[in-house]
Amino acid sequence: QVQLVESGGGLVQAGGSLRLSCVASGRTFRRYDMGWFRQAPGKEREFVAVINRNDGSTDYVDSVKGRFTISRDNAKNTVYLQMNSLKPEDTAVYFCASSRNSWSDLGRETDEVGYWGQGTQVTVSS
C-alpha cells in the first residue's frame, strides 16, 4: 500500500522560507515521478512542481519559478520542496503526489496523479 506523508508546513512571514518534505513508502520510490500541488481556500487544486524519475529534470508553475526548488533523495524515499521568498498568495494546503505507476509520467494535471499525501498547511502572513 502506497503512502505519502508530508511535513514541514507552518506559519511564516512574507519573504520567509519553508522546506516541505514527503516520505513515500509501499513501493520503489526511485521508479516514480514525484510532485507537489497546492489548494487555496475556494480554489481548485493546482500544480506547483514535478521532478522526473529518470533524469531528475524539473518543471514549475510560472508563479513559483526562481523561488521554489523541488528535489528528491532516492536513498531516503523523500521528495522536498524548498520555498523561498514566500508571498501571501502562496498560502494553501500543499499536497505531495506521485505518478500512477513506473511507466506513466506525472505532469501538471491532477488526473495524472496516482497517489496523494494528506496535505500540509502553509500560511504566509503579510
N, C-alpha and C positions, 0 to 999 in steps of 0.2 A: 504494500500500500504506500503510495507516494504521499509524502508530507513536506510542506514548505512552511517554515516558521520564521517570521520576520522579527526583528528587534531594532532598537536604535532611534525610534521616533521620540518626539517630545516637543517642548515649547522653546522657541528661540527667537531672539530679536532679529529684525531685518538686518541683513548684512552678515549674519552669523552662519555657522556651518553645522551640519549633522552628517553622520555616516550611518546609513541603514545596512543591516546585514540580513541575509536569508539563508538559513541552513536547510539543505534538502536531504531527505532520506527515502529509502524504499527502492532505489534503482541506481544505476551507474551514472553519476552526476555528469561526467565529462562528455557524455554522448548526447546531451540535450542543450538546445538554445535556452538561455535564461533572460528574463527581462523584468522591468518594473513598469507598472501602470499606477495611475492615481485617480481618485474620485473626490471632487469637492462637493460640498452640500448643494443639492439641487441640480447637479450637473451629471453628465454621463461619464463613465469611466474612460480615461484616455491614456494612450501610450506615452511613456516617458523615455525609456531607453531599452536597448536589447544588445546582447553580446552573443556572438556566434560560437557554436560548439567546436568548430574545426580550426578556424584561424584566429579567433578572438576579435574579429572585426566588430565594430560597434555602430550603432545608429541612435540618434537622439531626436526628439521633437525640437523644433526650432527654438522654442521659448526657454529651453534649458541648455542649449549648446554654449560651451565655454564656461558654464557654471557647474554642471553635474558631470560626474565620471562614473561609468559602470565598469566593474572589473569582476573577475572570478578567480577563486583559488580551488582548483580541482582536488587537491590533496585534502582540503577541509570541507569539500562539498558545499561551498559557500559562494554566494554572489553578493557583491556590495554595490551601494550607490552612495558615492561621496557627493554631498550637496554643499556648495559654497555660494556665497553672496546671495543668500536666501531672501526672497521677497514675500510680502503678504499673499500675493497671488499663488504662491507655491503651497499654501495651506490646503491640505487634503489628507485623506487616508491613502497610504501608499501600499500597493499590493505587489508581492513577488509573483512571478509567473514563469511557467516552463512550457516548452513545446510538448506536443501531444505524444510523440514517440521519437525514436532515434533517427528516423528518416524524414521527418517533417520539419519545416522551418517555422520559427516564430518571428512574425513581423509586427506591424503596427495595429493589427486588427484584433479585437478581443475574441473573435470567434476562432482565432488561430491558437488560442491558449488551451493547453491540455489540463493544466493544474494551476490552482491559485492558492496563495497563502491566505491567512486570516486578515491581514492588513495591520498597519501600524500608523497611528495618527501623527501627523506633522503639523504643527501650528506655528506660524511666523507672525509675530506681532510687529506693528509699525511704530 
